[in-house]
Structures are given as C-alpha cells and as structure tokens.
C-alpha cells in the first residue's frame, strides 16, 4: 500500500468518524480516562517513592546506625533494681580502634529535657554529640556555627538550636549569643540550624516520626557530648507499686560511616560480631542499615507502581472493549459499503486497514487528550494537598503507547470480521 493509498484511507476514516461525532467522542472518553488514570497513578506512586527514599537517604547510604534498645525484663522482684544496658562510651572507642576503614564514628546521647528563655519554656530533645556529627547527619546551619573541637575538649556550655526552637522561644530576637537555660544549667547559643526530621529517622522510621510529633518536643538542641555527659545523669528511674527500677544508659546511638556502599554490609556483619562479644550476646542494641532500607523502599516502590498501574490499566481495557463494540456496530452498519468496495476490486488488506485506521485514530486522539489531562491532575493533587507527585517521561510514553496498542488489539477483530464478509451477501445487505 503506497503513501497516497494510506493518506486516502486515513481521510476516509476521519470523514466516517466526523459523521458520528457524538458516538466517536463517547468512545474516545474511555481511552482518555484510562490514559489519564495511568499517568496520575504512576505520578502519585513515584512521588510517594521519592519522598520515602529522600527521608531514608538523609540517614546516609554509607552509614550504619547502632541504637540502644531495652532488653526484655525477666526480673519480677519488688526490691530496687539497677539495670545497666545499651551502648557505652567504651563501645564507641572499641569500634573506632577496631575498624580502621571507618571514615568517622559518631557517639550520640539523647536526653529529653526542658529549655527556658526568659518566661518562655518548651520541651526539647538534647543531642549530645561530637563536632563531626554533620558528616553522618548533615546539619544545615542558617547562622552562627556548629560545635567545635574546643567545645568538646573543654566541656563548654554552648549549644546549637534548630529554627523550630527559635520560633518557639525567641520570637523576633536573634538567638545567637543569648543564654538558654536547659534543666539546671545555662548554655550560650552559638548557632541555628534548619529544622530537620533526620534525627528521628532511625530504627522503626515511622515510629520515630510519630513519637517525635506526639511528644510535644519543640526542637533539637545540640551540645558537646562531654558537656552532656557531665551535666545530665545517665540514670533514670521508674516507680510502680513496690517496685523501683533504675536504668543506666550511656549512649542512645553510635553512627559509623564507611567509604562506599560496597563496604556497608560486610561492616555490618563485623560490627554485629564485635558488639555481641562485648555485650556477651545481650540483645540491648540494634543495627540499622539505611542502604537496606533504600533498597527495600525501591522494591516496594516497584510493587506499588505495578499495582497502581495495573488498576489504572483496567480502565484502559474497558475503553478498548468499548471501542471494539462500537467498531463491530460500525462494520454492521457499513456492510453494503464493504461489499461495494470488494466488488470494485478492494483487497481484504484494504478493508482491514480502513477499519484499523479508524480505530487507531480514535485511540490516538484519546491517548493525546489523556496525556494532557493526566499531566494536569498530578499538579492539582499537589496544589491542594500535601501529596508529592512526580510525572516521568516514561509514564507518558508508556500510557500513550498502551493506548495505541489497545487500538490495534481491539480494532483487529472488527477489521478482520469486515474483511472476511462474503462480498455478494454484503451487496444484498439492506
């Protein structure tokens, strides 16, 4: 079939569709909404994926996060008990000395407390750490400075607060140089950092976020680990009936950073072996591997996108069935026309191409409109909600390609049916 014949067939198809504008429009809507839903679903899935992966990535793909966990209690005595568990300063020193390939080792102590400035006060989370903390959990400074080696070695009473705490306590004042009272001591504010949820994203990421939001904590206060060690007791107590339990925990976390992703899993196994030996197999720590979380998030994303895409593809399938139904009705209406064309020398392939061209015109028009509408809906979703959406070029090509494939697939049978009609009986059809 030459170019002129193809052009003539397409013109004939357009003319036939234009003669039944309402029917053609309604038939196309099935493809429009199908393509639109595929693009919107994939955009929502991709947005959720990137948001989750970005949250996990803030932990650092080359980091290993060791956390203190409370072991199961087996003692039921009514007497006072002192339970010592979790990570220690010696653990951090042993890790630093044992693994020469580690870039940094960051011990962290977290203490819930209360901060006061003048008459304003609020609950805070004190993070006692080292100056190189921002190498494993980047702290974006808005003004001032972060902790220094001098602060650490001299146990200076200085702190860095996040902008959320600034809004809560200092209102319109510049907090740099101001004195902030935390518990029973006074600290000079030397820096202000951007608000970050990165510190809560540890073992049980969702639980960490939920706990931070529900605890009433206004923000984070960073201070030298040595200062936190001397100013805050490592012992906490709980009372219940005749039982008085005291707990001693030195460190809540130790974060280590390796040189590359390839070293993460081998280092994880070596760290676990070292800590098991030091802790005598006591299950009072947990090692979180952000790289594994990222890989799991990517896997979940693929499953999520497949599920959403499959659901949306059902509407495309329904649209394809609608097109097949209309094209079969069209073939029935134009039986005499088919007989005349066959009598004048038209081949079966000419008849097939004629009806297939009409089907493709319907589906391609619906696909284009669906791509346009599908590109708008994610923007509207993001505009009026907190849901992040991301439209990828692959999703547009995929949705449009599927619509064209459906046109060929569901248009083939009506075209084949028309081509295989008996010409004589077709001419007699009224």
C-alpha positions as CSV (number, residue, x, y, z in Angstrom):
1,X,0.0,0.0,0.0
2,X,1.6,3.3,-1.1
3,X,1.6,6.7,0.6
4,X,-1.4,8.0,-1.4
5,X,-3.5,5.0,-0.6
6,X,-2.7,5.4,3.1
7,X,-3.5,9.1,3.0
8,X,-6.8,8.4,1.3
9,X,-7.7,5.7,3.8
10,X,-6.9,8.0,6.7
11,X,-9.1,10.8,5.2
12,X,-11.9,8.3,4.7
13,X,-11.6,7.2,8.3
14,X,-11.7,10.8,9.6
15,X,-14.7,11.5,7.5
16,X,-16.5,8.4,8.8
17,X,-15.7,9.4,12.4
18,X,-16.8,13.0,11.8
19,X,-20.1,11.9,10.6
20,X,-20.8,10.3,14.0
21,X,-19.2,13.0,16.3
22,X,-21.1,12.1,19.5
23,X,-20.5,8.4,19.2
24,X,-16.8,8.9,18.4
25,X,-16.4,11.3,21.3
26,X,-18.1,9.0,23.8
27,X,-16.0,6.1,22.6
28,X,-12.8,8.1,22.9
29,X,-13.6,9.0,26.5
30,X,-12.8,5.5,27.7
31,X,-9.3,5.8,26.4
32,X,-8.9,9.4,27.7
33,X,-9.8,8.5,31.3
34,X,-7.7,5.3,31.0
35,X,-4.6,7.1,29.9
36,X,-5.2,9.9,32.4
37,X,-5.6,7.5,35.3
38,X,-2.4,5.5,34.4
39,X,-0.4,8.7,34.4
40,X,-1.9,10.1,37.6
41,X,-1.5,6.8,39.5
42,X,2.1,6.5,38.4
43,X,2.8,10.1,39.3
44,X,1.4,9.6,42.8
45,X,3.3,6.4,43.2
46,X,6.6,7.9,42.0
47,X,6.1,11.0,44.3
48,X,5.5,8.8,47.3
49,X,8.5,6.7,46.4
50,X,10.9,9.7,46.1
51,X,9.6,11.2,49.3
52,X,10.2,8.0,51.2
53,X,13.6,7.4,49.7
54,X,14.6,11.0,50.4
55,X,13.7,10.6,54.0
56,X,15.8,7.4,54.3
57,X,18.6,8.9,52.3
58,X,19.0,11.6,54.9
59,X,20.4,8.9,57.1
60,X,23.2,8.3,54.6
61,X,23.5,5.2,52.4
62,X,27.0,4.6,53.7
63,X,26.0,5.0,57.4
64,X,25.4,2.3,59.9
65,X,23.2,3.3,62.9
66,X,23.7,1.4,66.1
67,X,20.9,2.1,68.6
68,X,20.3,1.2,72.2
69,X,17.3,-1.0,72.8
70,X,15.9,-2.1,76.1
71,X,16.2,-5.8,76.6
72,X,13.3,-7.9,77.8
73,X,12.8,-7.7,81.5
74,X,12.8,-11.1,83.3
75,X,13.1,-9.9,86.9
76,X,9.9,-9.6,89.0
77,X,11.4,-8.7,92.4
78,X,9.7,-5.9,94.4
79,X,13.1,-4.7,95.5
80,X,15.0,-1.8,94.0
81,X,16.9,-2.9,90.9
82,X,19.5,-1.1,88.8
83,X,19.5,-2.2,85.1
84,X,22.5,-1.2,83.0
85,X,22.2,-1.8,79.3
86,X,22.8,-0.4,75.9
87,X,25.7,1.3,74.2
88,X,28.6,2.7,76.1
89,X,31.5,5.2,75.5
90,X,33.8,2.1,75.6
91,X,31.8,0.6,72.7
92,X,32.4,3.8,70.6
93,X,36.1,3.6,71.4
94,X,36.3,-0.1,70.6
95,X,34.6,0.4,67.2
96,X,36.9,3.4,66.4
97,X,40.0,1.4,67.3
98,X,38.9,-1.9,65.7
99,X,37.8,-0.7,62.3
100,X,40.5,1.3,60.6
101,X,38.5,1.7,57.4
102,X,35.7,3.7,59.0
103,X,35.5,7.4,57.9
104,X,34.0,8.6,61.2
105,X,32.5,7.2,64.4
106,X,29.9,9.4,66.0
107,X,28.6,8.7,69.5
108,X,25.3,10.3,70.4
109,X,23.5,10.9,73.6
110,X,19.8,11.9,73.5
111,X,18.1,13.4,76.6
112,X,14.5,14.7,76.8
113,X,14.6,18.0,78.7
114,X,13.1,21.4,79.0
115,X,14.5,24.7,77.6
116,X,13.7,28.1,79.0
117,X,14.4,31.6,77.8
118,X,13.1,34.5,80.0
119,X,9.5,33.5,80.7
120,X,9.1,31.1,77.7
121,X,9.8,27.4,78.0
122,X,9.2,24.3,76.0
123,X,10.2,20.6,75.8
124,X,13.3,19.8,73.8
125,X,15.5,16.9,72.8
126,X,19.1,17.4,73.8
127,X,21.6,15.8,71.5
128,X,25.0,15.4,73.0
129,X,27.4,14.7,70.1
130,X,30.8,15.5,68.5
131,X,31.8,18.2,66.1
132,X,31.9,15.8,63.2
133,X,28.3,14.9,63.7
134,X,27.3,16.7,60.5
135,X,29.4,14.2,58.4
136,X,26.8,11.5,59.1
137,X,23.7,13.6,59.6
138,X,24.3,16.9,57.8
139,X,23.2,19.9,59.8
140,X,22.4,22.9,57.6
141,X,23.4,26.0,59.5
142,X,21.3,29.1,59.0
143,X,23.6,31.3,61.0
144,X,26.3,31.1,63.6
145,X,28.5,28.0,63.8
146,X,28.3,24.3,64.8
147,X,30.1,22.6,67.7
148,X,33.9,22.8,67.6
149,X,36.7,20.6,69.0
150,X,37.4,23.2,71.6
151,X,33.8,23.0,72.8
152,X,34.2,19.2,73.1
153,X,37.6,19.1,74.8
154,X,36.8,21.9,77.3
155,X,33.2,20.9,78.1
156,X,32.0,24.3,77.2
157,X,28.4,25.3,77.9
158,X,27.4,26.1,74.3
159,X,24.6,24.8,72.1
160,X,23.2,24.9,68.6
161,X,19.4,25.0,68.3
162,X,17.1,24.4,65.3
163,X,14.8,27.1,63.8
164,X,11.7,25.5,65.2
165,X,13.0,26.2,68.7
166,X,13.9,29.7,67.7
167,X,10.3,30.4,66.7
168,X,9.1,28.9,70.0
169,X,11.4,30.7,72.4
170,X,13.0,33.7,70.8
171,X,10.2,35.1,68.6
172,X,11.7,38.0,66.8
173,X,15.0,38.1,68.7
174,X,18.3,36.9,67.3
175,X,19.3,33.9,69.5
176,X,23.0,34.0,68.7
177,X,24.9,34.9,71.9
178,X,21.7,34.5,74.1
179,X,21.7,32.3,77.2
180,X,19.4,29.4,77.1
181,X,18.6,27.5,80.3
182,X,18.3,23.8,79.9
183,X,17.4,21.8,83.0
184,X,19.6,23.4,85.7
185,X,22.4,24.8,83.5
186,X,22.8,27.8,81.2
187,X,24.2,27.5,77.7
188,X,25.2,30.1,75.1
189,X,23.5,29.7,71.7
190,X,26.3,29.7,69.1
191,X,24.4,28.5,66.1
192,X,20.9,28.0,64.5
193,X,20.3,25.0,62.2
194,X,17.5,24.3,59.8
195,X,14.7,22.2,61.1
196,X,15.3,18.5,60.2
197,X,13.5,15.2,60.9
198,X,16.7,13.3,60.1
199,X,17.4,12.7,63.8
200,X,14.2,10.8,64.3
201,X,14.6,8.5,61.3
202,X,16.2,5.5,62.9
203,X,15.2,2.0,63.7
204,X,11.4,1.9,63.1
205,X,11.4,5.1,61.0
206,X,7.7,5.6,61.1
207,X,7.6,5.0,64.8
208,X,10.4,7.5,65.3
209,X,8.5,10.2,63.4
210,X,5.2,9.5,65.2
211,X,6.9,9.6,68.6
212,X,8.6,13.0,67.8
213,X,5.3,14.5,66.7
214,X,3.3,13.3,69.6
215,X,5.8,14.0,72.4
216,X,5.4,17.8,72.3
217,X,9.1,18.3,71.6
218,X,9.6,21.7,70.1
219,X,13.0,21.1,68.6
220,X,16.6,19.8,68.9
221,X,19.4,21.3,71.0
222,X,22.9,20.1,70.0
223,X,25.7,20.4,72.6
224,X,29.2,18.8,73.1
225,X,29.0,15.2,74.2
226,X,31.4,15.8,77.1
227,X,29.1,18.6,78.3
228,X,26.0,16.4,78.1
229,X,27.9,13.7,79.9
230,X,28.8,15.9,82.9
231,X,25.5,17.9,83.1
232,X,22.9,15.1,82.7
233,X,22.7,11.9,84.7
234,X,22.9,8.6,82.9
235,X,20.4,7.1,85.4
236,X,16.7,7.3,85.1
237,X,14.1,5.8,87.4
238,X,10.6,4.4,87.2
239,X,8.3,3.5,90.1
240,X,5.3,1.1,90.1
241,X,3.8,-0.2,93.3
242,X,6.5,-1.6,95.5
243,X,9.0,-1.7,92.6
244,X,11.6,0.8,92.0
245,X,13.6,0.3,88.8
246,X,16.7,2.4,87.9
247,X,18.2,2.3,84.4
248,X,21.6,3.4,83.3
249,X,22.2,4.1,79.7
250,X,25.3,5.9,78.5
251,X,24.6,6.4,74.7
252,X,21.5,6.2,72.7
253,X,23.3,5.8,69.3
254,X,26.6,5.3,67.6
255,X,26.7,6.2,63.9
256,X,29.5,4.9,61.8
257,X,30.3,5.9,58.2
258,X,32.2,3.7,55.7
259,X,33.9,4.7,52.5
260,X,31.5,3.1,50.0
261,X,28.2,1.2,49.6
262,X,30.1,-2.0,48.9
263,X,31.6,-1.9,52.5
264,X,28.2,-1.4,54.2
265,X,27.0,-5.0,54.6
266,X,30.5,-6.5,55.4
267,X,31.0,-3.8,58.1
268,X,27.5,-4.5,59.4
269,X,28.4,-8.2,60.0
270,X,31.7,-7.3,61.6
271,X,30.1,-4.7,63.9
272,X,27.5,-7.1,65.0
273,X,30.1,-9.7,65.8
274,X,32.2,-7.2,67.8
275,X,29.2,-5.9,69.8
276,X,27.9,-9.4,70.5
277,X,31.2,-10.3,72.0
278,X,31.5,-7.1,74.1
279,X,27.9,-7.3,75.3
280,X,28.0,-11.1,75.9
281,X,25.2,-11.7,73.4
282,X,22.9,-9.4,75.3
283,X,20.2,-8.1,72.9
284,X,20.4,-4.4,74.0
285,X,21.3,-2.9,70.7
286,X,20.1,-2.8,67.1
287,X,22.0,-2.0,63.9
288,X,20.0,-0.1,61.3
289,X,21.3,-0.2,57.7
290,X,19.9,2.7,55.7
291,X,21.2,1.2,52.5
292,X,18.9,-1.9,53.1
293,X,16.0,0.5,53.8
294,X,16.7,2.3,50.5
295,X,16.8,-1.0,48.6
296,X,13.6,-2.1,50.3
297,X,11.9,1.2,49.6
298,X,12.9,0.8,45.9
299,X,11.5,-2.7,45.8
300,X,8.2,-1.6,47.5
301,X,8.0,1.3,45.0
302,X,8.2,-1.1,42.1
303,X,5.4,-3.2,43.6
304,X,3.4,-0.1,44.4
305,X,3.8,1.3,40.9
306,X,2.8,-2.1,39.3
307,X,-0.3,-2.3,41.5
308,X,-1.4,1.3,40.7
309,X,-0.6,0.9,37.0
310,X,-2.5,-2.3,36.8
311,X,-5.5,-0.8,38.5
312,X,-5.4,2.1,36.1
313,X,-4.9,-0.2,33.1
314,X,-8.2,-1.8,33.8
315,X,-9.9,1.4,32.7
316,X,-7.9,1.3,29.5
317,X,-9.0,-2.3,29.0
318,X,-12.7,-1.2,29.5
319,X,-12.1,1.6,27.0
320,X,-10.7,-0.9,24.5
321,X,-13.7,-3.2,24.9
322,X,-15.9,-0.1,24.2
323,X,-14.0,0.6,21.0
324,X,-14.3,-3.0,19.8
325,X,-18.1,-2.8,20.5
326,X,-18.5,0.4,18.5
327,X,-16.4,-0.8,15.6
328,X,-18.4,-4.0,15.3
329,X,-21.5,-1.9,15.2
330,X,-19.9,0.3,12.6
331,X,-19.0,-2.8,10.5
332,X,-22.6,-4.0,10.7
333,X,-23.9,-0.5,9.6
334,X,-21.4,-0.4,6.7
335,X,-21.8,-3.9,5.3
336,X,-23.2,-2.7,1.9
337,X,-20.2,-0.3,1.6
338,X,-17.8,-3.1,2.3
339,X,-19.5,-5.2,-0.4
340,X,-19.3,-2.4,-3.0
341,X,-15.6,-1.8,-2.2
342,X,-14.8,-5.5,-2.6
343,X,-16.8,-5.6,-5.9
344,X,-14.7,-2.7,-7.2
345,X,-11.5,-4.6,-6.5
346,X,-10.6,-3.7,-2.9
347,X,-8.5,-6.4,-1.3
348,X,-9.0,-7.8,2.2
349,X,-6.0,-5.9,3.4
350,X,-7.6,-2.6,2.2
351,X,-10.7,-3.3,4.2
352,X,-8.6,-4.3,7.3
353,X,-6.6,-1.1,7.1
354,X,-9.7,1.0,6.6
355,X,-11.3,0.0,9.9
356,X,-8.0,-0.4,11.7
357,X,-7.2,3.2,10.7
358,X,-10.4,4.4,12.3
359,X,-9.7,2.5,15.5
360,X,-6.2,3.9,15.7
361,X,-7.5,7.5,15.1
362,X,-9.9,7.1,18.0
363,X,-7.3,5.6,20.4
364,X,-4.5,8.0,19.4
365,X,-6.8,11.0,19.9
366,X,-7.9,9.7,23.2
367,X,-4.3,9.0,24.1
368,X,-3.2,12.5,23.4
369,X,-6.1,14.0,25.4
370,X,-5.4,11.6,28.2
371,X,-1.8,12.6,28.3
372,X,-2.7,16.3,28.6
373,X,-5.3,15.6,31.3
374,X,-3.1,13.2,33.1
375,X,-0.4,15.8,33.2
376,X,-2.7,18.3,34.9
377,X,-4.2,16.1,37.5
378,X,-1.0,15.4,39.5
379,X,-0.3,19.2,39.6
380,X,-3.8,19.7,41.0
381,X,-3.3,17.0,43.6
382,X,0.0,18.5,44.7
383,X,-1.5,22.0,44.7
384,X,-4.4,21.2,47.0
385,X,-2.8,18.5,49.2
386,X,0.5,17.6,50.8
387,X,0.9,14.6,48.4
388,X,4.0,14.9,46.3
389,X,3.6,13.8,42.7
390,X,6.2,13.3,40.0
391,X,5.4,12.8,36.3
392,X,8.1,11.0,34.4
393,X,8.6,10.9,30.7
394,X,8.5,7.1,30.8
395,X,5.0,7.2,32.3
396,X,3.7,9.5,29.5
397,X,5.3,7.3,26.8
398,X,4.0,4.1,28.5
399,X,0.4,5.4,28.8
400,X,0.3,6.7,25.2
401,X,1.9,3.5,23.9
402,X,-0.6,1.3,25.7
403,X,-3.4,3.3,24.2
404,X,-2.1,2.8,20.7
405,X,-1.5,-0.9,21.4
406,X,-5.1,-1.2,22.6
407,X,-6.3,0.4,19.4
408,X,-4.5,-2.2,17.3
409,X,-5.5,-5.1,19.6
410,X,-9.2,-4.3,19.9
411,X,-9.6,-3.0,16.4
412,X,-8.1,-6.0,14.7
413,X,-11.1,-8.3,15.2
414,X,-13.7,-5.9,13.8
415,X,-11.4,-5.2,10.8
416,X,-10.8,-8.9,10.2
417,X,-14.5,-9.5,10.5
418,X,-15.2,-6.8,7.9
419,X,-12.6,-8.1,5.5
420,X,-13.9,-11.7,5.6
421,X,-17.5,-10.9,4.8
422,X,-18.9,-12.5,1.7
423,X,-19.0,-9.7,-1.0
424,X,-22.2,-11.0,-2.6
425,X,-24.1,-11.2,0.7
426,X,-22.7,-7.8,1.6
427,X,-24.1,-6.2,-1.5
428,X,-27.5,-7.7,-0.8
429,X,-27.5,-6.3,2.8
430,X,-30.0,-3.5,3.4
